[in-house]
Amino acid sequence: MAQRRSWDAIVVGAGVFGAWTAWRLRKARKRVLLVDLAGPAHARASSGGESRMTRAVYGADAIYTRMATASLVDWRALSRRTSLPIFHETGVLFFFNNMVPYAQGSIEAHRAAGLPTQQLDRAEMQRRWPQINFADAEFGLFEPRFGVLMARRSVQEVVAEFVRDGGEYRIARAAPAGAHAVSLNGLGETADAIVYACGPWLPRVFPEVLGDRIFVTRQEILFFATPPGDTSYEASRLPGWADYNGGDLFYGMPQLESRGFKVAHDKHGAHIDPDTEERVLSAEGLATVKAYVARRFPGLAGMPLVESRVCQYENSSNGDFLMDRHPTLEGVWLLGGGSGHGFKHGPEVGRMMAELVMGRQSAIEPRFSLASKAAVQNRSVL
Ligand SMILES: Cc1cc2nc3c(=O)[nH]c(=O)nc-3n(C[C@H](O)[C@H](O)[C@H](O)COP(=O)(O)OP(=O)(O)OC[C@H]3O[C@@H](n4cnc5c(N)ncnc54)[C@H](O)[C@@H]3O)c2cc1C
């Protein structure tokens, strides 16, 4: 008779992907160990930091429209169970200077999905949100039911619920140790399934398989002060937004929980090592974003930077996620490739991964397969 392994599943990585996977498996009454080398959504993890946008605008990539919509149900439910909010329903506005294929694809995908997305012309946007200078924008897509997730807090809550539900969580560095086996700080453990949800560390954990298929890029996030006594930039008066006006993409969020007005330049930066990178904002990044803010949000021109973060994207070649079996190690799964847009999908990623692990689903989603991941960066999912 085959020997019973210590765990039904071990999940390595307590970022948003690993945390929700462990949570789902425990809900199915599996014996689950969740391990992280530094803690849920820690300062260097891709799931760290204050906030993340959730939206269903994804061009013609309707798979992500579906996943974001399904995930929002779980985020809302989690937010209702916690004392501090996980989800702020600010609405999300994408604006464009012409009917690019991304906008057209989004309109069609949302119509097919029956989403209440509104198409607004420039005059209507300017009337609703006078804080934004829409001079060169033609129209926007407004998603009233989406908004902003509190990132670190939400991952910590998912892990806390997992533990309250009987899951075990440990801090340790994991290293693959063969089929169904992992070494945790040098001590061996076995499980029917081991899921490596190691975010930007995946290429380091599996250099032969992923060394040239996950591209870790430097990304900067800036928070600006808002004018004293002025509520125009609060979440009650401004949505999450993304400026798709040709050229580079900028996005941001209203002031939430008194943190400052968040703005980011969504351009892939230099390739970095998540362990050794100094997390200091560049002078060039500050100048670029300040100039952008002055133009697009004239009321914030000259307002000082109050905080910044340097994070990283763990990009797959085109931006699609990775959710597949290890090519040679039996019982080992690879999960990652969040590519700068993965956070919102955590609950649904966790559900899909758990179904695969439990054998309730055997087919790998083709877009998430290892075989679909190329060794050349060519971003297409936004
Ligand atoms: C600046 C920035 C802005 C973003 N904005 C958005 C947004 O607005 N909306 C959105 O949906 N998404 C956004 N994203 C993307 C999203 O945050 C990521 O795709 C997502 O958080 C990735 O989660 P993860 O669990 O795969 O990785 P991580 O959060 O990095 O988790 C991986 C975990 O694995 C652990 N680990 C690694 N190796 C080991 C090991 N050997 N042993 C033990 N533990 C290990 C790490 O410690 C880490 O905690 C953004 C990302 C960044 C960086």
The ligand as an SDF file (V2000), in Angstrom:
LIG
                    3D

 53 58  0  0  0  0  0  0  0  0999 V2000
    3.5700   48.0980   -8.5410 C   0  0  0  0  0  0  0  0  0  0  0  0
    2.5520   47.0800   -8.8820 C   0  0  0  0  0  0  0  0  0  0  0  0
    1.2540   47.4700   -9.2120 C   0  0  0  0  0  0  0  0  0  0  0  0
    0.3170   46.5120   -9.5350 C   0  0  0  0  0  0  0  0  0  0  0  0
   -0.9680   46.9140   -9.7980 N   0  0  0  0  0  0  0  0  0  0  0  0
   -1.9360   45.9880   -9.9770 C   0  0  0  0  0  0  0  0  0  0  0  0
   -3.2850   46.3960  -10.0710 C   0  0  0  0  0  0  0  0  0  0  0  0
   -3.6050   47.5800   -9.9750 O   0  0  0  0  0  0  0  0  0  0  0  0
   -4.2200   45.4240  -10.2400 N   0  0  0  0  0  0  0  0  0  0  0  0
   -3.8990   44.0980  -10.2950 C   0  0  0  0  0  0  0  0  0  0  0  0
   -4.8050   43.2780  -10.4490 O   0  0  0  0  0  0  0  0  0  0  0  0
   -2.6090   43.6810  -10.2020 N   0  0  0  0  0  0  0  0  0  0  0  0
   -1.6370   44.5920  -10.0280 C   0  0  0  0  0  0  0  0  0  0  0  0
   -0.3340   44.2080   -9.8790 N   0  0  0  0  0  0  0  0  0  0  0  0
    0.0300   42.7900  -10.0610 C   0  0  0  0  0  0  0  0  0  0  0  0
   -0.1790   41.9400   -8.8470 C   0  0  0  0  0  0  0  0  0  0  0  0
    0.0820   42.6480   -7.6630 O   0  0  0  0  0  0  0  0  0  0  0  0
    0.6960   40.6800   -8.9520 C   0  0  0  0  0  0  0  0  0  0  0  0
    0.4450   40.0470  -10.2020 O   0  0  0  0  0  0  0  0  0  0  0  0
    0.3950   39.7030   -7.8510 C   0  0  0  0  0  0  0  0  0  0  0  0
    0.4430   40.3240   -6.5870 O   0  0  0  0  0  0  0  0  0  0  0  0
    1.3810   38.5230   -7.8980 C   0  0  0  0  0  0  0  0  0  0  0  0
    1.1150   37.6880   -6.7860 O   0  0  0  0  0  0  0  0  0  0  0  0
    1.9350   36.3780   -6.5280 P   0  0  0  0  0  0  0  0  0  0  0  0
    1.2490   35.6930   -5.4130 O   0  0  0  0  0  0  0  0  0  0  0  0
    2.1290   35.6200   -7.8060 O   0  0  0  0  0  0  0  0  0  0  0  0
    3.4160   36.8640   -6.1350 O   0  0  0  0  0  0  0  0  0  0  0  0
    3.9950   37.4580   -4.7410 P   0  0  0  0  0  0  0  0  0  0  0  0
    3.0390   38.3730   -4.1060 O   0  0  0  0  0  0  0  0  0  0  0  0
    5.3630   37.9780   -5.0220 O   0  0  0  0  0  0  0  0  0  0  0  0
    4.1010   36.2020   -3.8160 O   0  0  0  0  0  0  0  0  0  0  0  0
    5.0950   35.2370   -3.9790 C   0  0  0  0  0  0  0  0  0  0  0  0
    5.5080   34.7830   -2.6090 C   0  0  0  0  0  0  0  0  0  0  0  0
    6.3610   33.6430   -2.7290 O   0  0  0  0  0  0  0  0  0  0  0  0
    7.2880   33.6940   -1.6860 C   0  0  0  0  0  0  0  0  0  0  0  0
    8.4270   32.8640   -2.0460 N   0  0  0  0  0  0  0  0  0  0  0  0
    9.1970   32.9940   -3.1440 C   0  0  0  0  0  0  0  0  0  0  0  0
   10.1480   32.0510   -3.1640 N   0  0  0  0  0  0  0  0  0  0  0  0
    9.9650   31.3090   -2.0380 C   0  0  0  0  0  0  0  0  0  0  0  0
   10.6610   30.1970   -1.4890 C   0  0  0  0  0  0  0  0  0  0  0  0
   11.7200   29.6420   -2.0990 N   0  0  0  0  0  0  0  0  0  0  0  0
   10.2280   29.6900   -0.3120 N   0  0  0  0  0  0  0  0  0  0  0  0
    9.1620   30.2460    0.3370 C   0  0  0  0  0  0  0  0  0  0  0  0
    8.4820   31.3050   -0.1500 N   0  0  0  0  0  0  0  0  0  0  0  0
    8.8810   31.8280   -1.3320 C   0  0  0  0  0  0  0  0  0  0  0  0
    7.6400   35.1680   -1.5650 C   0  0  0  0  0  0  0  0  0  0  0  0
    8.1840   35.4730   -0.2890 O   0  0  0  0  0  0  0  0  0  0  0  0
    6.3140   35.8350   -1.8390 C   0  0  0  0  0  0  0  0  0  0  0  0
    5.6320   36.1770   -0.6430 O   0  0  0  0  0  0  0  0  0  0  0  0
    0.6480   45.1420   -9.5500 C   0  0  0  0  0  0  0  0  0  0  0  0
    1.9540   44.7480   -9.2090 C   0  0  0  0  0  0  0  0  0  0  0  0
    2.8890   45.6960   -8.8510 C   0  0  0  0  0  0  0  0  0  0  0  0
    4.2460   45.2510   -8.4590 C   0  0  0  0  0  0  0  0  0  0  0  0
  1  2  1  0
  2  3  1  0
  2 52  2  0
  3  4  2  0
  4  5  1  0
  4 50  1  0
  5  6  2  0
  6  7  1  0
  6 13  1  0
  7  8  2  0
  7  9  1  0
  9 10  1  0
 10 11  2  0
 10 12  1  0
 12 13  2  0
 13 14  1  0
 14 15  1  0
 14 50  1  0
 15 16  1  0
 16 17  1  0
 16 18  1  0
 18 19  1  0
 18 20  1  0
 20 21  1  0
 20 22  1  0
 22 23  1  0
 23 24  1  0
 24 25  2  0
 24 26  1  0
 24 27  1  0
 27 28  1  0
 28 29  2  0
 28 30  1  0
 28 31  1  0
 31 32  1  0
 32 33  1  0
 33 34  1  0
 33 48  1  0
 34 35  1  0
 35 36  1  0
 35 46  1  0
 36 37  1  0
 36 45  1  0
 37 38  2  0
 38 39  1  0
 39 40  1  0
 39 45  2  0
 40 41  1  0
 40 42  2  0
 42 43  1  0
 43 44  2  0
 44 45  1  0
 46 47  1  0
 46 48  1  0
 48 49  1  0
 50 51  2  0
 51 52  1  0
 52 53  1  0
M  END
$$$$
